[in-house]
Structures are given as C-alpha cells and as structure tokens.
C-alpha cells in the first residue's frame, strides 16, 4: 500500500509539472500574440493562382505581395492553433491528475498544414532565432559539387542517398541543421555531415560513415573522431556517428534523434 501511495504521489507530481510547463508555454504564446497584427488571413484561389488577403475591422484587403506581413499573420494563426491545443492539454491534465495517463495534443493540425503548405512553415513554426540560424549563409565544404544531386524534402542537396535519408528524418522531426558546413575546432577545421542546433542552443555533430572497409577512409574517420573528442564532442552526447547498416532500421534513426537531439 505504501509503495502504491508513493507511486501515486510521484505520478501526480509529474502531471503537475507537465501542467505547469504547458501553462508557462501558453503564457509565452499569449505574450507574443500581443505583438502580432490584429487581423486574420484568408486564402483565395482564382484561376489556379493563390491570393492572400487580410481581414480586419470588417474589411478585407489583398496582401499577396507583403511577404513579411503574411508570415507575421501566419505566425499568429499558428500560435493561436498551438494556444488552443495547449488549453485543451491543460484541461486534460487538470482532469487527469488522478488518472495517470498520457496524451498528446502537440501534433500540428492537418487542416493548418493544408491551408498554409505554400509557405515555408519552418518560418512559422520555429522561433525567429532558430529559423535565422537554419537559413543563414555559412561556410560550406566546396569539394565535389557535382555530387550534390540528392535533394531532401526541404530541397537541400546532398552527396549521397544515405545522407538524404538522415536529412529527411531530421526534417521530419523539425530539427534545424546545416549540411556539410565548415567548422573551426580547437585543432582543425572539420566539415561534419550535419551540424545540428539542439533545443538548448548547443551544437551537435552527426557524421555518417558510408564507405567502411576502405583503409584510408577508415583512417581519416578515426583521425576526425579524435579531433571531435579533443574539442569536447563525444558519442552518445553531442556527437552522432552512424554507418550504412544503421540506416536499415528507421526506428534507430528516430531513437537517436529523440534521445540525443531533442532532449
């Protein structure tokens, strides 16, 4: 009986912490909404073309060419959608403190996706800092540009199908990354396959070794791992290393992303 009470108290405390977290997120969203335009977006389609209008104070006007205002109003629609879901989640948590169940309201609404799929939804769903990091120009590895022929779902061209598989999985999870960037570390400049921005704003690297069995290739990779270690990048923390056999199991990639890149 005592163990059961301890379990019950622990679960109640966990649900309470979740509730506090969701309420804090809701407060942050409401604060941001106060600084966004007061109107709402209406999407019109005529003769195969998309027209974007703003409805405000009982009037509607075209803002098709006002990209910044479109994104600000779309950001508002996204935040309102998230606020609605957070309110639902808060209500559910309040009702479920004594039931110890899990639930999720965090999936992006399919109707929202269909309505705004002509926009770059990263700019809407991500905060400005994350979006600017992902889309800013950066130094890139300029070797073998002719091999950049495998495009991800976000249109980022990569040198191999395996890298594209990893890129698509990162994009599926909404992970901000830079492909084949040049990064100055303590002892050398490296070009990780993926430079990843984690939720706590720290950096992780993902290297995919796709040609095992080549002695020179393996030697270079071992040297590269030493450089990462010397700079404080370690496996199962902020350094991810995969090989071809790892891609045979999509669940393994998902586990890597959830355990090391989203926590």
Protein Blocks (a to p, Z undefined) as FASTA:
>chain_A
ZZmmmmmmmmmmmmmmmmmmmmmmmmmmmmmmmmgcfbdcddddeehiacddddeehiac
dfklmmmlmmmmmmmmmmmmmmmmmmmmmmmmmmmmmnopaddfkbccfklmmmmmmbcf
klmmpcfklmmmmmpccdddfehkllmmbccfkopacfbfklmmmmmmmmmnopacdehi
acddfkbccddfbacddfkopacdddddfbghiaklmmmmmmmmmmmmmnopaehilbcc
ddfklmmpmklmmmmmmmmmmZZ
